[in-house]
Amino acid sequence: MIKWFDDPVPQLAACAITMGNFDGLHLGHQKVLAILTEQAQAKGLPAVVLTYWEHPGHFIHFQHQVPILTPRLLKRQLLEARVAGQVYFLNFTN
């Protein structure tokens, strides 16, 4: 299930969670997501991914624009396919 930054992130009493930009969804990202799903299932907890709609580097690196490796909608599709749980896109702003 994908939730957008307009929806509040629920208060979960217990969950397996990871947070990151996940731009590119390279092999390292895929491993993190696989471990998240495995650990959540093993402990009977919901798997939750917190990621960003805007790349945080756009607000932190003022000298240059950070290139986007994975367009937003593709990122959404890739996360939906990889994560057996909830994915929240947060709005990263100044």
N, C-alpha and C positions, 0 to 999 in steps of 0.2 A: 504494500500500500504506500503510495506516495502522497505526502502532505506538503503543501506549499507554505511559504513564510507568512502568509496571511492567517493561516490556521495556528492556534496556539499549540505548542508542544505539550502533550499531556504530562501530568505529574505521575510518573511511574514509580511504584513502590520498589520494584526490583526489575532490572533488565540487564541484558548484555548490550553494551553500547560502544560505538566507535565514532570518532569525530574527525573530519578532515575535508580537504577540498576535493580529493579524488579526481583531479584533472588528469585525463589520460587513461585512467584505470589500467595501469601497467601491471605486470606480474606481481609486484609487491603489494599493490592495492588489492588485487584479486585474492592474494593469500590472506591479507588482513580480513577481508570480507568472508572468506571461507572459514577462517578460525572463529570469527564472530558467530556465524551461523552454527558451527559445530558446538561451540561453548554454550550458546543459548539453548540449543536442543538438548544437550547433555544435562543442563541444569533446570530445564523446564521453564525458561524465561523467554520473554519476547526479545527478538533481535531488533536493535534500533541503530540507524545510521543518521548522524547529523552532518550535513554538508551545506554548501553555500550556493546561492543562486549567482551572486557576483563573486568573482575571484578576489579573495582578501588582498592579494598583491596590488590590486587597482587602488587600494586605499592606503597601503603601507609604503609602497615603492613610488615615491613621487618623481624620481628622476627619469623613469621610463615606463612604458606601458607593458604589462605582463601579458605575454601571448597566451591565448586560450588553446589548449590542445584538443579538448573535446567540447564541441558546441553543447549548449545547455540541454536541448531536447534529446540529443544522442546520449548525453550523460544520464539523463533520466531513464532512457530505455535500457542502457547498460546496467544501471543500478537495479532496476526492476527485475532484470533477468538474473542477476547475481545474488540478490539478498532475499532470503526467506524471512521477511519481517517488514518493519516500517522504516521508511526513508523520509527524513524531513529536510527540506531545503530552507535554510535560514537566510534572512536578508542581512548581509554584511554591509554596513555603511560607516561613514565617518562617525 
